Amino acid sequence: MATFSEETQDLRRKLAYACRILAAHGHNDTIYGHVTYRQPGADTFWMKPAAMGLDEMTPETVIRLDLDGQVVEGDLPRHVEFPIHSEIFRARSAVTCVIHTHPLYSIAFAATNQPLRAVSHEGAQFTPPDVPRFIQTADLIVTRALGEAVAVTLGDSLTCYLRNHGIVVAATTIEEAVVAASNLERASQVQLLASLSGQPFSSPSDEELLVKRSKIYSAQNLQNVWNYYCRTLGPL
């Protein structure tokens, strides 16, 4: 069995946890969807391989790629949509974790073209302003040009919707990225439920939302939620 440095093993274990947490919170789509994790500014990154479900991930199955998509460590195949990750990493050196998944409610919500409103606490992590939508194509993001276009749409935002496709999350910590992906799916679900009533629904003012965001989504609270998620899964 291969041996890894303590730092490398920690990165691999965190990525495996991230995948399994997402699978448990509405993001599993058979073998599809992928998560990457790296040191800030690094020109290689760890990735969930293709042909495996998010719920199957272990530290040993993680692969490592360079920014051109070449596998530099590991024997399993990479996802063809690696440009989502590589081009966001190129554009934003502080980003350490990128998530692309196909959660049911987020896909349905983004197709309605409604702006996201913070009907529940979860929405306060993202709005104001509205969550950007990538609308250039609903096809797979398999070229550098399309990856760059997704990165441009995302800009400095935490998340974006890929309309009729899925979501992208990019964060400076793996904890924030995973909590954000889970919260975006729940915020999308809650707003869809409110919309189904056929009645007008309320959301807080922008000023109140910014205050809520600072209280609920502090770095310590994000860490606490991540720790909870990990405890529910048990050791990897």
Residue pairs with C-beta under 8 A, 6 or more apart in sequence:
1 60
2 60
4 12
9 59
11 37
11 38
11 39
11 46
12 46
12 59
12 60
12 62
13 59
13 236
14 37
14 174
15 35
15 36
15 37
15 46
15 47
15 48
15 57
15 59
15 62
15 174
16 57
16 58
16 59
16 61
16 62
16 236
17 229
17 230
17 233
17 236
18 35
18 37
18 97
18 99
18 174
18 177
18 178
19 35
19 48
19 54
19 55
19 57
20 54
20 55
20 57
20 233
20 236
21 178
21 182
21 226
21 229
21 230
21 233
22 28
22 33
22 35
22 54
22 99
22 101
22 178
22 181
22 182
23 53
23 54
23 55
24 55
24 229
24 232
24 233
25 181
25 182
25 185
25 229
26 103
26 104
26 105
26 182
26 185
26 186
27 33
27 54
27 101
27 102
27 103
27 181
27 182
27 185
28 53
28 54
28 55
29 101
29 102
30 53
31 50
31 51
31 52
31 53
32 102
33 48
33 54
33 100
33 101
33 102
33 166
34 47
34 48
34 50
34 79
34 81
34 82
34 85
34 99
34 100
34 101
35 47
35 48
35 54
35 97
35 98
35 99
35 100
35 101
35 177
36 45
36 46
36 47
36 48
36 65
36 85
36 89
36 97
36 98
36 99
37 45
37 46
37 96
37 97
37 174
38 44
38 45
38 46
38 89
38 96
38 97
39 96
40 93
40 94
40 95
40 96
40 172
41 93
41 94
43 66
43 67
44 64
44 65
44 66
44 67
44 72
45 64
45 65
45 67
45 85
45 86
45 89
46 62
46 63
46 64
47 62
47 63
47 64
47 65
47 78
47 79
47 82
47 85
48 54
48 57
48 61
48 62
48 79
49 61
49 62
49 63
49 74
49 76
49 77
49 78
49 79
50 76
50 77
50 78
50 79
50 80
51 76
51 77
52 61
52 76
54 101
58 236
59 236
61 74
61 76
62 74
63 71
63 73
63 74
63 75
63 76
63 78
64 71
64 72
64 73
64 74
65 71
65 72
65 78
65 82
65 86
66 72
67 86
67 89
67 90
68 86
69 78
69 82
69 83
69 86
71 77
71 78
80 140
80 142
81 100
81 140
81 141
81 142
83 141
83 142
83 143
83 144
83 146
83 147
83 148
83 150
84 98
84 100
84 141
84 147
84 150
84 168
85 98
85 100
85 147
86 144
86 147
87 144
87 147
87 148
87 150
87 151
88 95
88 98
88 147
88 150
88 151
88 154
88 168
88 170
89 95
89 98
90 151
91 148
91 151
91 152
92 151
92 156
92 170
94 172
95 170
95 171
95 172
96 171
96 172
96 173
96 174
97 169
97 170
97 171
97 173
97 174
97 176
97 177
97 178
98 168
98 169
98 170
98 177
99 167
99 168
99 169
99 170
99 177
99 178
99 181
100 162
100 166
100 167
100 168
100 169
101 166
101 167
101 181
102 165
102 166
102 167
103 166
103 167
103 181
103 184
103 185
103 188
104 185
105 185
105 186
105 188
105 189
105 192
106 161
106 166
106 167
106 184
106 185
106 188
107 164
107 165
107 166
108 188
108 192
109 116
109 161
109 188
109 189
109 191
109 192
110 133
110 161
110 162
110 163
110 164
110 167
110 188
111 163
111 164
112 192
112 195
113 133
114 191
114 195
115 127
115 130
116 123
116 126
116 127
116 130
116 131
116 187
116 188
116 191
117 123
117 127
117 191
117 201
117 203
118 124
118 126
118 127
118 187
118 203
118 204
118 209
118 212
119 187
119 190
119 191
119 194
119 201
119 202
119 203
120 186
120 187
120 190
121 212
121 216
122 183
122 184
122 186
122 187
122 190
123 183
123 187
123 190
123 191
123 203
123 209
124 204
124 209
124 212
124 213
124 216
124 217
125 158
125 179
125 180
125 183
125 184
125 187
125 213
125 216
125 217
126 157
126 158
126 159
126 180
126 183
126 184
126 187
127 209
128 206
128 209
128 210
131 157
131 159
131 160
131 161
131 184
132 153
132 154
132 155
132 157
132 160
132 161
133 153
133 160
133 161
133 162
133 163
134 149
134 150
134 153
134 154
134 160
134 161
134 162
134 163
134 165
134 168
135 163
136 146
136 149
136 153
137 146
138 162
138 163
138 164
138 165
139 165
141 147
141 150
141 162
150 160
150 162
150 168
153 160
154 160
154 168
154 170
157 170
158 169
158 170
158 171
158 176
158 180
159 167
159 168
159 169
159 170
159 180
159 181
159 184
160 167
160 168
161 167
162 168
167 181
167 184
167 185
169 177
169 180
169 181
169 184
170 177
171 177
171 180
173 219
173 222
174 226
175 222
175 223
175 225
175 226
176 217
176 219
176 222
178 226
178 229
179 217
179 222
179 225
179 226
191 201
194 201
195 201
203 209
204 212
